[in-house]
Amino acid sequence: MSCTLFQIVDDFPSSIQHLPILTAAKTVFTTSADVDRQVSEALSQGASLYDLDVDKLKELKPSIIVTQDLCNVCSIDLVSVQRIASKLSPQPEIVTLNPTSLSEVMESITTVGTAIGHAEEAAKIRAELEERIQKCINVTAEVKKNNPDYKPKRVMFFEWTDPIYPGGHWTPEIIELVGGVHPINTPGTPSVRVPVEAVAAVEPEVIIICPCGLDMDATRKEYGILMEKDWFRDLSNKATTIALVDGNQMFNRSGPRLIGS
C-alpha cells in the first residue's frame, strides 16, 4: 500500500520529508493582502489554487488517498482529487477529513488508522493525546477553583492579517480550554472575514499573530506591516501579551500538534 500525503502535511514529521510532494500552490506569497487578491481572482474564475502531479500519482498507484474538504485555500479541493482519482487504475479509496473541533481531530486519527489497517496504533495515539487534553482541562479548572476572582483573558487570534480572519474551528476551543476567551469567534465555527471595528471591540489582553500557512519569518513580516497601522498600534499598546506563532507548526493544521499549541 502507498499512502499519498498532500501538501498540508508534507513536512512533518521529518521522517516523511523524503516522500514525493504531489501538490503545489499556484499562489506566490508576498504579503497577506496580495495573497488574498490572488486567491479571490482564482476562485472568481473557478480555478483551483493547486497543481497536482498526476503523473507521479499514477506512478505511485495509491490504494488510499487522504485529503480534506474543509478549506479549498489550505489544500487542493476534494472535487479535483475525486475527478483525478476516478481515472486511476486501480481506483483508490478516498478518505476525507473535515474536523472542526478537537474531538473531531481525535476521531480523524481513528478514521485514518482504521483505513490503513493500524487501528490499534491509532487508538493508542488517540488515548495519549486525549489524556494530555484532560490534563489541560484539569489544570485550568484547578486555577479557577483556587482563584475566586478569576477572569478569563480576552484573546484576539489572527489567522490571517489582511484582510482580517480570526481563529476558527478548533482554535477558540483551545483558547477556552486553557482559560481564555475568544469573543470574536466561537468554537467549531469557521474563520470569516471581520472588519477592524470588530477586532477593536474585543479589547484583547492577549494578541496572537498566527497566519495560516506562514512560517516565522513571514509572520514577523506581517507583524511589521500590522504595526504600521494606527488601529493595530493602539490595540497592541493596550494588550499585556503579544505572541507570534508559526502557524504551520502549531494551530493551523488539524493534527496531533494542536495539543501542544
N, C-alpha and C positions, 0 to 999 in steps of 0.2 A: 504494500500500500504506500502511495505517496500522498502527502498532505500539503496542499498549497496554502501558504500564508500570504495574505495581501499586505499592501504597504503599511497599513496602520499598525501592524505588529512585526515588521520585518527586521527590527534592530534590537529586540530583547527577547529572551536572554542572549548573551554573547555567543552561546553555543549554536545559535541558528544563523549567525551573520554570514556564514559561508553559503547558505542556500540561495538559489536564484530569486531575484525580485521580479515579479511579473507585472507590476503596475507602476506607472509614473504619472505624477501630477502634471497637467498641462499649464497650470498657473506657475508664475515665477514670483517668488516673494521679494518685494521691495519694501513696501510699508503695508500696514493693515488696511489703510484706506484704498491703496492701489489693488491689493488682492481682492477686496470686496468688489471693486469695479470689474476686475477680470471675471470673477465668479458670476456677477449679475449679468454681464454680457453673454457669457457662455450659456447660462441657464435660460436666458430670454430667447436664445436661438435653439433651445432643445438639445444642446450639445453636452456630452459627457465631460466631466472635469479630469478624467483619467484616461491614459492609454493602457491597453492590456496587450502583453506579448503573447499573442495567440499561438504562434509557432512553438514557443517554449512550453506553453500549457499543453499543447498536443503531444509534444515530446515527453513530457512528464507522465502522461496518462494517469492523472489522479483518480483515485476511487472516491475521494471526498474533497469537496471544496468548502472551506469555512469562510463565510462572508457576513455582511451586515446590511440592514436596510433602515438604520436609524438616522443616518446623515449622509446625503449624497455629496456633501462638500468634503467630509473627512476621508472618504474612501470611495472606490468605484461603486456605482449604483447596482443594485440587485438585478434590475431588468437586463442590463448589459451582460452581467455574469450568466444569468439564466439563458439568454439568447446564444451565447457562445458555447456554454456547456451542453446545450441541446444538440450541438453539431459534433460533439466529441464521441469517439467510439473506443472503448465502451463509455457509456454515458455515466458521469459521476453523480454521486449523491450530493446535494447542496444543503449544508447546514447553516441556517441563517440565525444570527444572534442579534437581538434588539433589546438589551437590558436598559431599564430606565431608573433602577434603584439598586442598592447594594444586595438585597435579597435576590433580585433577578440576575445580577452579576454572578452570585454564588450558584444559581441554578444553571447558568451558562456553562460553568465548569462541569457540572454533571452531564449536561447535554453533549458537550464535546467528548468527555471521557467515555460516555456510552457509545457515541457514534464511532469512535476509533477503537473500541474494544478494550478500554482501560478504565472501566467503571470503578474498580476498587481503588486505583491510584487517585482518581478524581475525587472519590468520597473522602479519602484521607486528606488531600489538599484542602478540600472544602471545609472539613471539620476543623483543621488547624486555623484557617482564615476566620471562620465563624467564632472560634474561641478568642481570637485577637479582637474581633469586633465587640464581643461581650465584655472583655476586659476594659475596653474604652468606655463602654456604657456604664460599667460598674464604677470606674474611677470618676466619671462625670457625676454620677448620682451621689457618690460619697462627698465630693466637693460641694455640691449643692446642699447636702444634708448638714454639713459642718459650717455652712455659711448662710444663715437665715436671710441675710440681706443680698444674697447673690442675684446679680442681674446679668443675663447673657449679653455678651458684647455684640454690637451690630457690625456685621461684616458686609463689605461690598467686594464681590468676586468678579473680576473682569475676565471673561472667557474670550472676548475679542475687544479691542480698544477703539477702533474707528471703522465703522460705527460701533456703538457700544452694545455688546451682548453679555449679560450677566450669566454666572454659572447656572447650569440647568441639570435636569435629570438627577443623578446621584450626588452632585456637589452640594446643594443645600442640605441634603440629608447628612453628609459627612460633617458639615459645619455645625449642625444641630447636635449631632452625636457627641461632639467634644465640647458642647456647652455654649456654642454661639448661636446667632440667629441671622438669617439672610432675608431681610424684609422684602427685597425687590423680586424674589422668586421663591417658589415653594418646592419641596422635594417631589421628584418624579415628573416635573413638568419640563418641557423643552426650553432651551435658551432662545429668547426672542429679542429683537432689536428694541432698545429703550432710549428715550431722549435724555439729554444731560439733566434736565429738571428732575426726572425720576431718580437719577443717581444722587443728586444733591439732597433730595428729600430723605434719603436713607440716613444721612448724617453719620457715616460709618466711623467706628472707632478703629476698625481693622480694615485695611485695603490689601487685597491680594491681586497681583497682576500675573495672570497665568494664561496667556493667549494660546488657543488651541493649535497644536502642531508646531509651535515655535520653541527653539532651544534658548538657552540663557542669553547668548549674545544678541539674538533677535529681540528677546524680551526686554533686555536693557535698552536697546534702541527705541522700542516702542514706549518704554517708560520715559525716556528723554523727550520724546515727542509730546507725550501727555503733559510733562512738566512745563512745556511752553504755553500751555493753555491756562488762562486765568481761573476758569472754573475748577480745574483739577488741582492747581496750586492751593486754592482755598480749601478744597476737600482734604488734601494731604496735610495742610498745616493744622487742621483740627483733629486728624487721626492720631492715635497713640502708636500704631504699628503699621508699617508698610512692608509687604513681603513680595519679592519677585520669585516666581517659581517656574521651573522647566516643565511646561505642560506636557511635553512628550513623555516625560519620565514619571509624572505624578497624576494629576487629577483628570486629564483629558481622555484617557483610554480605559475602557471597561474591563480591567483585568485585575490580577492579584495585588498589583502595586497600589491600587486605590486604598488598601488597608493601611499602607504606610504613609498615605498623604496626610 
